[in-house]
Amino acid sequence: MPSLPVVSDELTSRVEDELVLLCSQTKVDAETSARVKAITSFPNKVDWDYVYQLARRHSVLPLIYSQLSTAAPANVPPDQLARLKEDYQNNVARNLLLTAELCQILQTFEAAGIEAVPYKGPALAVYAYGNLALRRFVDLDILVRKADTLLAKEVLRARGFVCGTPWTNTQQALLLRTQHNLSLSREEGRMVVELVQFICVLVAGRKFLGTLGDHASQRCGSEEFVGRGSVAIALCARFQASLGTTGLDLRCG
């Protein structure tokens, strides 16, 4: 594995660093695309393993693959493009599983009378990236009212989630009072949900969710929104339509 640069105040002049920076965005203009093509037009002069490791360190592999496969697929060595594509598709699969679970959790919370706001994870992917496939996330973060935290925990326990540490009631109360969150997991830690208590007035949470819903609606077209799980449901529908050749399927019902 090639060594990566030590962080410093000075900008590095490696062409691989420039390539990663250019590709680490959801959309590129004509000038950026031309520069990507120019850099990759001599693939033997690019340390592709360095590019891969740097992109992996900064969790931008999906973006790198998306831009390279669009701007200069013929310039990237086939084995390197295949490695990037494999990581991209693995990220697609994980994101789909997590988003499907989020849909179901939000619907279950709503049925139990728990008001919840998803943030980070799939919500940030569709809000900031415009595409679930382009952001890497490994867990689900959900805001709930302080008064609903323990009920939300029991709802998750009914879905097979458990706390990683067997807290006593006193320890759990201290954790919630100081950290304002509970972490639960399932499937040997591969499915993780972070319950985070609202630390601001609920109206702010509603405003945030409404803004996110409007944004998702604009990007997701005419999908029907249902209850407080609408953001996740809509982004699931939009992402399923853009799966391309992955052959994966998603059901949010």
Order of alpha helices (4+ residues) and beta strands (2+ residues): alpha-alpha-alpha-alpha-alpha-beta-alpha-beta-alpha-beta-alpha-beta-beta-alpha-alpha
